[in-house]
Amino acid sequence: MAVIRDVEVVVFDVLGTLVDEPSGIRAGIREAVPTSDEAHVDELLALWQRYGERQQQRIGQGNRAYANTAVIDAEAAQLVVARAGFTDPPTVARLATAGQRLPPWGDSLAGLEQLSRHFPVLGLSNAAHTALLRLNAHAGLRWHQALSAETVQAYKPAPAVYQLAVDTAGCAPDRVLMVAAHAWDLRGAQAKGMRTAYVHRPVGDPPTGRDDFDGRFDGLEELVVALTGR
């Protein structure tokens, strides 16, 4: 197992890395459309995910003005509503906030708690400020500070988002470790000079043979040992 030294601050991606985003959105869709079978729920989830990814890409490419995740999720919910064929306003409104009710992975809470005894621990998420606040509360995530990409009006992997984390950490980028289940996220952090650790999750984006991260781990227990020796 890799040992990671000379780190002062640990920064975590949130969506997918510490919480299971697809499961949370799927649960919201199932609640909104209780008569749907699993295949239909999966279809509606894919519609939501494709829309969100595409809108963030459009913003990153300069083809759409910045809109936070609350706006994009509300738009995605409207697509699901149109496809599923229901119009009840309270149900639509609750579905739009499904991204704020995401379950943590089984090792997330203990891993954060253990690392926070040794390092300042930051969250760095594409989720909007208010969405991140409620997501953290629902999942029970405890941070020294949670940062939203909304602060810089951009989405990862835009360099400004990682710079926000480095500036908040208050130390050199190579003393800041970015932890994520998405290789694309870690590549963005590397480009800003940050250290990187990949943690496997079923919904993540695994590294390729060309990726050279400081460590690759099957879960947060291994990451804790690599950073603390315990």
WOPEHU-V43256 format. One record per pair of residues at least 12 apart in sequence whose ideal C-beta (glycine too) atoms are under 8 Angstrom apart, sorted by the first residue. I is the first residue (numbers start at 0). J is the second residue. If there is no record, write none. Layout:
BEGIN
I:J
I:J
END
This chain:
BEGIN
0:214
0:216
0:221
0:224
0:225
1:213
1:214
1:215
1:216
1:225
2:225
2:228
3:176
3:194
3:196
3:213
3:214
3:225
3:226
5:173
5:174
6:118
6:174
6:175
6:176
6:194
6:226
7:118
7:119
7:168
7:170
7:174
7:175
8:118
8:119
8:120
8:121
8:168
8:169
8:170
8:174
8:175
8:176
9:114
9:118
9:119
9:120
9:121
9:175
9:176
9:178
9:226
10:120
10:121
10:122
10:123
10:164
10:168
10:175
10:176
10:177
10:178
10:188
10:193
11:111
11:120
11:121
11:122
11:123
11:178
11:179
12:122
12:123
12:124
12:155
12:177
12:178
12:179
12:180
12:181
12:184
13:122
13:123
13:124
13:126
13:131
13:134
13:140
13:145
14:101
14:124
14:125
14:126
15:179
15:180
15:181
15:200
15:202
15:203
16:178
16:179
16:180
16:181
16:198
16:200
16:203
17:103
17:104
17:107
17:111
17:122
17:138
17:140
18:101
18:102
18:103
18:104
18:107
18:134
18:138
18:140
19:101
19:102
19:103
19:104
19:200
19:202
20:98
20:101
20:202
21:44
21:48
21:202
22:101
22:102
23:97
23:98
23:100
23:101
23:102
24:44
24:47
24:48
24:97
24:98
24:101
25:40
25:41
25:44
26:97
26:100
27:93
27:94
27:96
27:97
27:98
27:100
28:40
28:43
28:44
28:47
28:79
28:94
28:97
30:93
30:94
31:79
31:80
31:83
31:85
31:90
31:91
31:93
31:94
32:83
32:85
35:83
39:83
42:82
43:79
43:82
43:83
46:75
46:78
46:79
46:82
47:75
47:76
47:78
47:79
50:71
50:74
50:75
50:78
51:68
51:71
51:72
51:75
54:66
54:71
54:74
55:71
55:125
55:154
58:153
58:154
59:153
59:154
59:156
59:157
65:152
65:153
67:127
67:128
67:130
67:149
68:98
68:125
68:126
68:127
68:130
68:149
69:95
69:96
69:127
69:129
69:130
70:127
72:95
72:96
72:97
72:98
72:130
73:95
76:91
76:94
76:95
76:97
77:91
79:94
80:94
96:130
96:133
98:126
98:130
98:134
99:130
99:133
99:134
99:137
100:133
100:134
100:137
101:134
101:137
101:138
102:138
103:138
103:139
103:140
104:200
104:219
106:218
106:219
106:220
107:138
107:140
107:219
108:139
108:140
108:141
109:219
110:218
110:219
110:220
110:222
110:223
111:140
111:141
111:142
111:219
112:141
113:223
113:227
113:229
114:219
114:222
114:223
114:226
114:227
115:141
115:142
115:143
117:226
117:227
118:226
119:143
119:144
119:168
120:142
120:143
121:142
121:143
121:144
121:145
121:146
121:164
121:167
121:168
122:135
122:140
122:142
122:144
122:145
122:146
123:146
123:148
123:155
123:160
123:161
123:163
123:164
123:177
124:145
124:146
124:147
124:148
125:147
125:148
125:154
125:155
125:160
126:147
126:148
127:147
127:149
128:147
128:149
128:150
131:145
131:147
132:145
144:167
146:163
146:164
146:167
148:160
148:163
150:163
151:163
155:184
155:187
156:183
156:184
156:186
156:187
156:190
157:187
158:187
158:190
158:191
160:187
161:177
161:187
161:188
161:190
161:191
161:193
162:191
164:177
164:193
165:191
165:192
165:193
171:192
172:191
172:192
172:193
173:192
173:193
173:194
174:194
175:193
175:194
176:193
176:194
176:195
176:196
176:213
176:226
177:193
177:194
177:195
177:196
178:195
178:196
178:198
178:222
179:195
179:196
179:197
179:198
179:203
180:197
180:198
180:199
180:200
180:202
180:203
180:204
181:203
181:204
182:197
182:203
182:204
182:205
182:206
182:207
182:210
182:212
183:204
184:204
185:197
185:206
185:210
185:212
186:210
189:212
194:213
195:212
195:213
195:214
196:212
196:213
196:214
196:215
196:216
196:222
196:225
197:210
197:212
197:214
197:215
197:216
198:216
198:217
198:218
198:219
198:222
199:215
199:216
199:217
199:218
END
